[in-house]
């Protein structure tokens, strides 16, 4: 399998926080992004819901992601397929 590079720009604080979480999960950034991209291909969509926060929902902080990302129930099944593929 040939590999390709992807260059992205992101906030340095966001990157550091994500790397900490991913490390706790035993993943590196490259593996996490590959899991995401495999889910995009497998589901033919973004593998979580993206929605505009309801203004009446005070549980969501302005600018935060709390409550905006939902992982589908079948997410692990796809991850199992990915692990078999790897």
WOQUI-V826673 format. One record per residue. N is the residue number from 1. RES is the residue in three letters. SS is DSSP state (hx for helix, st for strand, lp for the rest). PHI is phi in whole degrees, 0 to 359 (999 if undefined). Layout:
BEGIN
n = <N & N>
res = <RES & RES>
ss = <SS & SS>
phi = <PHI & PHI>
END
This chain:
BEGIN
n = <1 & 2 & 3 & 4 & 5 & 6 & 7 & 8 & 9 & 10 & 11 & 12 & 13 & 14 & 15 & 16 & 17 & 18 & 19 & 20 & 21 & 22 & 23 & 24 & 25 & 26 & 27 & 28 & 29 & 30 & 31 & 32 & 33 & 34 & 35 & 36 & 37 & 38 & 39 & 40 & 41 & 42 & 43 & 44 & 45 & 46 & 47 & 48 & 49 & 50 & 51 & 52 & 53 & 54 & 55 & 56 & 57 & 58 & 59 & 60 & 61 & 62 & 63 & 64 & 65 & 66 & 67 & 68 & 69 & 70 & 71 & 72 & 73 & 74 & 75 & 76 & 77 & 78 & 79 & 80 & 81 & 82 & 83 & 84 & 85 & 86>
res = <UNK & UNK & UNK & UNK & UNK & UNK & UNK & UNK & UNK & UNK & UNK & UNK & UNK & UNK & UNK & UNK & UNK & UNK & UNK & UNK & UNK & UNK & UNK & UNK & UNK & UNK & UNK & UNK & UNK & UNK & UNK & UNK & UNK & UNK & UNK & UNK & UNK & UNK & UNK & UNK & UNK & UNK & UNK & UNK & UNK & UNK & UNK & UNK & UNK & UNK & UNK & UNK & UNK & UNK & UNK & UNK & UNK & UNK & UNK & UNK & UNK & UNK & UNK & UNK & UNK & UNK & UNK & UNK & UNK & UNK & UNK & UNK & UNK & UNK & UNK & UNK & UNK & UNK & UNK & UNK & UNK & UNK & UNK & UNK & UNK & UNK>
ss = <lp & lp & lp & lp & lp & lp & lp & lp & lp & lp & lp & hx & hx & hx & hx & hx & hx & hx & hx & hx & hx & hx & hx & hx & lp & lp & lp & lp & hx & hx & hx & hx & hx & hx & hx & hx & hx & hx & hx & hx & hx & hx & hx & lp & lp & lp & lp & st & lp & lp & lp & lp & lp & lp & lp & lp & lp & lp & lp & lp & lp & lp & lp & lp & lp & lp & lp & lp & lp & lp & st & lp & lp & lp & hx & hx & hx & hx & hx & hx & hx & hx & hx & hx & hx & lp>
phi = <999 & 285 & 251 & 226 & 269 & 236 & 252 & 229 & 249 & 211 & 297 & 296 & 292 & 299 & 300 & 297 & 295 & 296 & 298 & 297 & 297 & 298 & 299 & 299 & 272 & 80 & 240 & 257 & 300 & 298 & 296 & 298 & 293 & 295 & 299 & 301 & 296 & 296 & 293 & 301 & 293 & 297 & 267 & 56 & 197 & 287 & 281 & 205 & 280 & 242 & 216 & 284 & 296 & 288 & 300 & 278 & 273 & 279 & 283 & 261 & 286 & 301 & 82 & 268 & 258 & 303 & 81 & 264 & 252 & 234 & 270 & 296 & 301 & 268 & 301 & 294 & 299 & 292 & 295 & 299 & 299 & 295 & 296 & 296 & 298 & 289>
END
